[in-house]
Amino acid sequence: METDPRRAAADRMAEAAAAWLGSLDDEQRRTAQGHPPGDDPSEAGDAERRRWFYTPTDHGGLTMHQQRPAQQRGAMRLVASGLSTAGYVTVATTMGLENVLDHVEGFTVRFDRERGRDPGLYYLRVFGDPGGARPWGWRFGGHHVSLNNLVVGGELVATTPCFLGADPAVSPLLGGALNRPLGRVEDLARELVGSLPEELRARAVLLPKPPSDLVTANRTTVGPGDRVVPLAGIWRGPRFSDDGEQAALQALSDRIDDAAGFEESDHAAVELTEEPRGVAGADLDHGQRGLLRDLLGCYLGRVPEGVAPAYDDAALDAVHLAWAGPLEPGSPHYYRLQGPRLLVEWDNTQREANHAHSVWRDPESDFGLDVLAAHRAAHH
């Protein structure tokens, strides 16, 4: 009898999580293990699990720096248990890009810590007891990575929000090759919008200029009316202890917003709406639907095979593509895919369009909140 992929993934996660926790001393474990996932979304004890970031801030948990090499390997084994091979390679590459970004910035950026761009500042935390009867989960995150997983009843029930970024989005390799960890995630969308006839393209392109960042930012839940959050607001603490570092962050945030040049009408044009904006999959021809399916696969393919939802033809019909900004390669741009239980966002606008963000979300069940509510109803 074939094992359900979600149960198989949950088993791998439980084994890896238990082994990692078992390798830690008491002090490490106090940081590495958090409150069990709450049945009630308003429960204060579960609030930390539902916090996530993609900036170089404290993501919560035990950092790589706080672990011995063998423990680090155990941590990465747990990370790998929730990803496809391609997803794991992309995460590992993103972590390594911190050294490249440090070089790009002249080894000067701090963000109120000893090293601002630091491949050792990726944080892992397990919530609850892996493999036990109660729900449990884990979170891994750092600059441009956020993975959030929930297991209920021995089944992996939630893998979102799932964020991957790249800065630089493009960097040189020897022999004239280019390192583009998210290259296909960008190129497929541009190719799809560029292939649309004039009438459909006019519907797909919401605005000739892009927002400065993801419209939904790092909100725990998303909904109609969501708009861009300034960079300075996407950090764990209210402000840095060092006034100079806080001023530098605020100045950077202000420069990014000024460069976007967004007015009220622009925010309204790209804000999240209940009815998806853009062009529906049902309006696309056969070749364009293939591009849409491949693009969606760049997000759903981050997790092990069989874990992500399947999109048959009927489901693909309801997926809408929207774009903002020019279509020329190298220009700042933004896009999103929106449909039932699906929200995907991409932006590549900062650092002269060489700084990319991408996120896959399930607006109805990020962090497994709907599953936890059903579990509560059945067991309490």
WORAVEN-V105968 format. One line per field, one symbol per residue. burial: b if it has 9 or more other C-alpha atoms within 8 Angstrom, else e. A space follows every 50 residues. Layout:
burial=???
This chain:
burial=eeeebbbbbbbbbbbbbbbbbeebeeebbebbbbebbbbbbebeebbebe ebbbbbbebebbbbeebeeebbebbebbbbbbbbebbbebbebbbbbbbb bbeeeeeebbbbeeebbebebbbbbbbbbbbeebbbbbbbbbbbbbbbbb bbebbbbbbbbbbbbbbbbbeeeeeeeebebbeebbebbbbbbeebeeeb bebbbbbebbbbbbbbbeeeeebeebbbbbeeebbeeeebeeeebbeebb eebbebbeebebeeebbeebbbbeebbbbbbeebeeebbebbbbbeebbb bbbbeebbeeeeeeebbbbbbbbbbbbeeebbbbbbbbbebbbbbbbbbb ebbbbbbbbbbbbebbbbbebbbebbeeee
